[in-house]
Amino acid sequence: MNIVLFSAEEIGSPLPASDRRYQHVQNILHKKVGDSFEAGIINGDAGKACITELTAEYLTFDFIPATDGMPLYPVTMIIGFPRPIQLKRLLRDVASLGVQAVHLVGTDLGEKSYLQSNMSNPQAVWDMLRDGSVQAKSTHVPSATIYRSLEDCLAALQLSSTCTVALDNGEPSIALTEYLSQKQSQGSSLQHTGVIAAIGSERGWTARERQLFLDNGFTLCSMGQRVLRTETASTVAISLILSCMGII
């Protein structure tokens, strides 16, 4: 843990020895009374937690806020629901990169059983996103929503003023970096409008799904000729978007 996160309700309450955060502070950080460690409030301030009492049953601490905890970037990802083992890695990685929201969708070519797996549980998804935020030393955890279909997802999103792209090796109209550069040169601040980027599951998007994107104002973009795994494509896309925003 690069930062220990607490809910607002936990601040001021004893942290029991059974909690993995207690175990991290005790067994990994080797802290004692009077010591402090990096801490933060989930979706709130980051700062230091100073240990005021440490027993075999619990620890107590005073929290001293210092920063805003690195708020998330205006990037939203629509991702075709991948294999559960892939999804765990993917969620940690996209959260560590600082996207603001992740929408997992069932796709035409995706394996339907994945949506019945343990990783279709919202708490399991949030846990992985939290771990990614902890890795990045951020207090802010991306939001996550699971949709049975792409149609349901697109119907729920506010798309009108946002830069929207669907990554597609099949029938792209332009390279992602070229399209984003064009938007910037036309006076659109990507940090102001935000970007929604869609990446399919392992077998990509169907012609029907491509048309859905086009009907909803998305531009089909490529990231080169190589076929990438969903988690690799997600990391690359986010990195390119953040670079075009001038963030990295």
For each residue, the residues with C-beta under 8 A, 3 or more apart:
1: 4 21 24 28 134
2: 38 134 135 136 137
3: 38 39 40 46 134 137 138 139
4: 1 21 24 25 37 38 39 40 49 134
5: 39 40 41 42 130 133 134 139
6: 10 11 21 39 40 41 42 49 63
7: 10 11 41 42
8: 11 41 42 44
9: 13
10: 6 7 13 15
11: 6 7 8 41 63
12: 63
13: 9 10 60
14: 53 58 59 60
15: 10 19 21 22 25 58 59 60 61
16: 19 22 57 58
17: 22 23 26 55 56 57 58 59
18: 22
19: 15 16 22 23
20: 23 24
21: 1 4 6 15 24 25
22: 15 16 17 18 19 25 26 58 59
23: 17 19 20 26 27 28
24: 1 4 20 21 27 28 29
25: 4 15 21 22 28 29 31 37 51 59
26: 17 22 23 29 30 31 54 59
27: 23 24 30
28: 1 23 24 25
29: 24 25 26 37
30: 26 27
31: 25 26 35 36 37 51 54
32: 35 51 54
33: 51 52 53 54
34: 50 51
35: 31 32 50 51
36: 31 48 49 50 51 64
37: 4 25 29 31 48 49 51
38: 2 3 4 46 48 49 137
39: 3 4 5 6 46 47 48 49 61 63
40: 3 4 5 6 44 45 46 47 69 138 139
41: 5 6 7 8 11 44 45 46 63 65 69 139
42: 5 6 7 8 130 139 141
43: 69 139 140 141
44: 8 40 41 65 69 139
45: 40 41 65 66 67 68 69 139
46: 3 38 39 40 41 65 66 67 68 69 70 137 138 139
47: 39 40 63 64 65 66 67
48: 36 37 38 39 63 64 66
49: 4 6 36 37 38 39 61 62 63 64
50: 34 35 36 61 62 64
51: 25 31 32 33 34 35 36 37 54 59 60 61
52: 33 60 61 62
53: 14 33 58 59 60
54: 26 31 32 33 51 59
55: 17 58 59
56: 17
57: 16 17
58: 14 15 16 17 22 53 55
59: 14 15 17 22 25 26 51 53 54 55
60: 13 14 15 51 52 53
61: 15 39 49 50 51 52
62: 49 50 52
63: 6 11 12 39 41 47 48 49
64: 36 47 48 49 50
65: 41 44 45 46 47
66: 45 46 47 48
67: 45 46 47 70
68: 45 46 71
69: 40 41 43 44 45 46 138 139 140
70: 46 67 98 136 137 138 139 140
71: 68 140
72: 98 99 100 138 140 142
73: 97 98 99 100 191 242 245 247
74: 100 190 191 192 193 194 195
75: 98 99 100 194 195 196 197 238 241 242
76: 99 100 101 102 103 157 162 194 195 196 197
77: 94 99 101 102 103 196 197 198 199 234 237 238
78: 103 105 150 153 196 197 198 199
79: 82 90 102 103 104 105 198 199 201 230 234
80: 104 105 106 107 109 110 199 200 201 202 205 230
81: 87 104 105 106 107 110 114 115 120 146 201
82: 79 86 87 90 110 114 201 202 230 231
83: 86 87 111 114 202
84: 87 88 114 117 118 119
85: 88 89
86: 82 83 89 90 229 230 231
87: 81 82 83 84 90 91 104 114 119 125 128
88: 84 85 91 92 119 128
89: 85 86 92 93 231
90: 79 82 86 87 93 94 230 231 234
91: 87 88 94 95 102 125 128 129 132 144
92: 88 89 95 96 128 129 131 132 135
93: 89 90 96 97 132 231 234 235
94: 77 90 91 97 99 102 129 132 142 234 235 238
95: 91 92 98 99 102 128 129 130 131 132 133 135 136 141 142
96: 92 93 132 133 135 136
97: 73 93 94 136 235 238 239 242
98: 70 72 73 75 95 136 138 140 242
99: 72 73 75 76 77 94 95 102 142 238
100: 72 73 74 75 76 142 143 194
101: 76 77 142 143 144 145
102: 76 77 79 91 94 95 99 125 129 142 143 144 145
103: 76 77 78 79 144 145 146 147 153 157
104: 79 80 81 87 125 144 145 146 147
105: 78 79 80 81 146 147 148 149 150 152 153
106: 80 81 110 112 115 147 148 149 150
107: 80 81 110 149 150 200 201 205 206 209
108: 205 206 208 209
109: 80 200 201 202 203 204 205 206
110: 80 81 82 106 107 114 200 201 202 203
111: 83 114 201
112: 106 115 116
113: 116 117
114: 81 82 83 84 87 110 111 117 119 120
115: 81 106 112 120 146 148
116: 112 113 120
117: 84 113 114 120
118: 84 121 124
119: 84 87 88 114 124 125
120: 81 114 115 116 117 124 146
121: 118 124 125
122: 125 126 144 146
123: 126 127
124: 118 119 120 121 127 128
125: 87 91 102 104 119 121 122 128 129 144 146
126: 122 123 129 130 141 144
127: 123 124 130 131
128: 87 88 91 92 95 124 125 131 132
129: 91 92 94 95 102 125 126 132 133 141 142 144
130: 5 42 95 126 127 133 134 141
131: 92 95 127 128 134 135
132: 91 92 93 94 95 96 128 129 135 136
133: 5 95 96 129 130 136 138 139 140 141 142
134: 1 2 3 4 5 130 131 137 138
135: 2 92 95 96 131 132
136: 2 70 95 96 97 98 132 133
137: 2 3 38 46 70 134
138: 3 40 46 69 70 72 98 133 134
139: 3 5 40 41 42 43 44 45 46 69 70 133
140: 43 69 70 71 72 98 133
141: 42 43 95 126 129 130 133
142: 72 94 95 99 100 101 102 129 133
143: 100 101 102
144: 91 101 102 103 104 122 125 126 129
145: 101 102 103 104 153 156
146: 81 103 104 105 115 120 122 125
147: 103 104 105 106 150 152 153 156
148: 105 106 115 152
149: 105 106 107 152 153
150: 78 105 106 107 147 153 154 209 212
151: 154 155 212
152: 105 147 148 149 155 156
153: 78 103 105 145 147 149 150 156 157
154: 150 151 157 159 212 213 216
155: 151 152
156: 145 147 152 153
157: 76 103 153 154 196
158: 161 162
159: 154 162 164 196 216 217
160:
161: 158 193
162: 76 158 159 193 194 195 196
163: 180 183 188 190 193 194 195 196
164: 159 195 196 197 198 213 216 217 218 219
165: 176 179 180 195 196 197 198 218 219 220 221
166: 197 198 205 210 213 218 219 220 221
167: 176 197 198 199 200 221 222 223 233 237
168: 171 172 200 204 205 210 220 221 222
169: 172 204 222 225 227
170: 204 205 210
171: 168 210 220
172: 168 169 175 220 221 222
173: 219 220 221
174: 178 179 182 219 220 221 222
175: 172 178 179 221 222 223 224
176: 165 167 179 180 221 222 223 237 240 241
177: 180 181 240 244
178: 174 175 181 182
179: 165 174 175 176 182 183 219 221
180: 163 165 176 177 183 184 190 195 240 241 244
181: 177 178 184 185 244
182: 174 178 179 185 186
183: 163 179 180 186 188 190 193
184: 180 181 188 189 190 244
185: 181 182
186: 182 183
187:
188: 163 183 184 192 193
189: 184 192 193
190: 74 163 180 183 184 193 194 195 241 244 245
191: 73 74 194 245 246 247
192: 74 188 189
193: 74 161 162 163 183 188 189 190
194: 74 75 76 100 162 163 190 191
195: 74 75 76 162 163 164 165 180 190 241 245
196: 75 76 77 78 157 159 162 163 164 165
197: 75 76 77 78 164 165 166 167 237 238 241
198: 77 78 79 164 165 166 167 213 218
199: 77 78 79 80 167 230 233 234 237
200: 80 107 109 110 167 168 203 204 205 209 230
201: 79 80 81 82 107 109 110 111 204 230
202: 80 82 83 109 110 229 230
203: 109 110 200
204: 109 168 169 170 200 201
205: 80 107 108 109 166 168 170 200 209 210 213
206: 107 108 109 209 210
207: 210 211
208: 108 211 212
209: 107 108 150 200 205 206 212 213
210: 166 168 170 171 205 206 207 213 214 220
211: 207 208 214 215
212: 150 151 154 208 209 215 216
213: 154 164 166 198 205 209 210 216 218 220
214: 210 211 217 218 220
215: 211 212
216: 154 159 164 212 213
217: 159 164 214
218: 164 165 166 198 213 214
219: 164 165 166 173 174 179
220: 165 166 168 171 172 173 174 210 213 214
221: 165 166 167 168 172 173 174 175 176 179
222: 167 168 169 172 174 175 176 225
223: 167 175 176 228 233 236 237 240
224: 175
225: 169 222
226:
227: 169
228: 223 232 233 236
229: 86 202 232 233
230: 79 80 82 86 90 199 200 201 202 233 234
231: 82 86 89 90 93 234 235
232: 228 229 235 236
233: 167 199 223 228 229 230 236 237
234: 77 79 90 93 94 199 230 231 237 238
235: 93 94 97 231 232 238 239
236: 223 228 232 233 239 240
237: 77 167 176 197 199 223 233 234 240 241
238: 75 77 94 97 99 197 234 235 241 242
239: 97 235 236 242 243 248
240: 176 177 180 223 236 237 243 244
241: 75 176 180 190 195 197 237 238 244 245
242: 73 75 97 98 238 239 245 247 248
243: 239 240 246 247 248
244: 177 180 181 184 190 240 241
245: 73 190 191 195 241 242
246: 191 243
247: 73 191 242 243
248: 239 242 243
